Amino acid sequence: MNQPRIAIVGAGISGIGMGVALQRAGFTDFTLYEKAADYGGTWRDNTYPGLVCDVPSRYYQFTFAMNPEWTQLYSTGPEIQGYLAGVARGHGLDRRTEFGTEVIGADFRDEGWLVTTSTGAVERFDFVIFATGFLHHPNRPDIAGLDDFAGPVMHSARWDHEVDLTGKRVGVIGTGSTGTQLVSALAGQVPKVVMFQRTPQWILPTVNKPYRALTKRLYRRVPALSRLAYQVNRGFFAAFSQGLVHQGRIRSLIQWVVARNLRSVEDPELRRKLTPDYQAMCKRLVVSDRFYTAVQRPDVELVTDGIDKVRPDGVVTADGVLHELDILVLATGFDSHAYMRPMPVTGAGGRTLNQEWANGPRAFEGVMLPDFPNLFMLVGPHSPFANHPLTAVAEAQSSRIVGWLERWQAGEFATVAPTRAATDRYNARMRAAAPGTVWTTGCQSWYLGKDGLPELWPWSPSRYEKLIRRTPDSVDYQLDPRVMSRK
Ligand SMILES: Cc1cc2nc3c(=O)[nH]c(=O)nc-3n(C[C@H](O)[C@H](O)[C@H](O)COP(=O)(O)OP(=O)(O)OC[C@H]3O[C@@H](n4cnc5c(N)ncnc54)[C@H](O)[C@@H]3O)c2cc1C
């Protein structure tokens, strides 16, 4: 069988899952490029105190590598990182992975891709698959004087473990999942934590419990239990996602639960400050078993006045108050619309990715782009990712990609790309459905694009999985059959 040459860019969940899927389907000629020194992506880069996944471990895992050894209901960052590296190495991906190699450019030429790396090499591939993630490039806020701060300033995704927290007053800027996890973990460990809040968050309560040795033994002995737990979680998340995309009982129920949870904050003034003025889930819902306890501690201060500037000795808020600090942590998120950029990617006829995405990232079914033949993305634009585990999405998308590679191998085409008409129709349908979702109910969030509409799949994740797992309809694609002359 003719083996296509394939480049995968990125060795996080998506890239690892893709690599394993290729191997299982018999594709042997692929290179996995990873700019860092290890597997794991998000879970390698983020090592801040308190990092915990908000999807249960038994669901946030690959279906082909169910892990009976999870130590608790919601895993910590290091545990997930260990799992991902173990899966990659256990499946022999090491021999196909080039660590420390950043892909710095990709050009479509003569039915294939010229991939340029940071080592200076230029390699030709038949297909390129971007698994570069969307929460990867840290956002550094534009705050006057930030560079003048005398102490360490760390983005949460670049935690410096050399920094000694002992006896230090720590400021945390940001209130999303990361900010709340950080404050919860630091409270009581340092003399003072100051949380700078621009927007309060709704918090979904949960309980994170460790698994007993007996439970692990049981899951080891009876692998069907892992599959069952996966399906149970899947059902739960499917129900939850109804609340995201439809106004109805589930949305109301979640609103009731988070409002009730907020009542555990005793001081009415603090409760008022923590009360959002938008619906639950409009922003990514924060899941926490300890934030409200932490924020009520006397050594934790919630500051709601806007930040005016940073001085060497602390942060000055709009009311003129100086909050003296020794360490500043930026829990300010990521440039979630960058995807594989700033890398220059040039498709057919010299069309660049920046031109293609001038009005925001758009794709066909989340995985392909018109005018960019033989290019695939994992967890690309409008994939279902709000509070939904990306492991399931990436696995489903990998199966679609494998399907195309098999058709290439069967000689059906040399290059494939969705037509512009199909892509436009697809995006128009999604944008028409967006107003029915909770993300358009009146909040600012990183989900929203330039036109104020969410850059998310506006229906249930199971509908997406069904779509992406079906055989694609050839009328939506331009298939170039020149492969016959190459053989
Ligand atoms: C702090 C944090 C917490 C999160 N918590 C949750 C959670 O609780 N639940 C949940 O469902 N999701 C969560 N997410 C989302 C999470 O990012 C995804 O679930 C998942 O890890 C994404 O995997 P990925 O492989 O698609 O991308 P990433 O994990 O971002 O991996 C991309 C990889 O590509 C590499 N790369 C990028 N560009 C290049 C290049 N040019 N050349 C070579 N290599 C490159 C990167 O180094 C990285 O290793 C969280 C994200 C963050 C940042």
The ligand as a Gaussian input file, in Angstrom:
#p B3LYP/6-31G(d) Opt

LIG

0 1
 C       -5.126000      25.674000      32.483000
 C       -6.048000      24.868000      31.617000
 C       -6.961000      24.030000      32.208000
 C       -7.811000      23.293000      31.419000
 N       -8.709000      22.507000      32.040000
 C       -9.567000      21.810000      31.288000
 C      -10.547000      21.004000      31.924000
 O      -10.617000      20.988000      33.144000
 N      -11.401000      20.289000      31.147000
 C      -11.311000      20.330000      29.774000
 O      -12.093000      19.652000      29.103000
 N      -10.391000      21.085000      29.154000
 C       -9.541000      21.828000      29.872000
 N       -8.632000      22.622000      29.263000
 C       -8.595000      22.650000      27.798000
 C       -7.405000      21.809000      27.316000
 O       -6.546000      22.678000      26.637000
 C       -7.841000      20.720000      26.420000
 O       -8.709000      19.888000      27.164000
 C       -6.717000      19.879000      25.852000
 O       -5.650000      19.684000      26.745000
 C       -6.212000      20.465000      24.546000
 O       -5.367000      19.515000      23.938000
 P       -4.726000      19.781000      22.525000
 O       -3.812000      18.646000      22.260000
 O       -5.782000      20.034000      21.515000
 O       -3.915000      21.142000      22.662000
 P       -2.684000      21.486000      23.622000
 O       -2.763000      20.733000      24.873000
 O       -2.623000      22.965000      23.680000
 O       -1.410000      20.922000      22.840000
 C       -0.891000      21.575000      21.708000
 C        0.566000      21.142000      21.546000
 O        1.068000      21.681000      20.324000
 C        2.385000      22.155000      20.536000
 N        2.637000      23.166000      19.518000
 C        1.930000      24.304000      19.310000
 N        2.417000      24.971000      18.253000
 C        3.440000      24.216000      17.766000
 C        4.334000      24.363000      16.670000
 N        4.257000      25.417000      15.861000
 N        5.279000      23.427000      16.458000
 C        5.363000      22.337000      17.278000
 N        4.543000      22.137000      18.336000
 C        3.596000      23.066000      18.562000
 C        2.349000      22.713000      21.948000
 O        3.622000      22.823000      22.511000
 C        1.479000      21.674000      22.645000
 O        2.243000      20.616000      23.158000
 C       -7.758000      23.383000      30.013000
 C       -6.840000      24.243000      29.431000
 C       -5.995000      24.981000      30.218000
 C       -5.016000      25.902000      29.560000

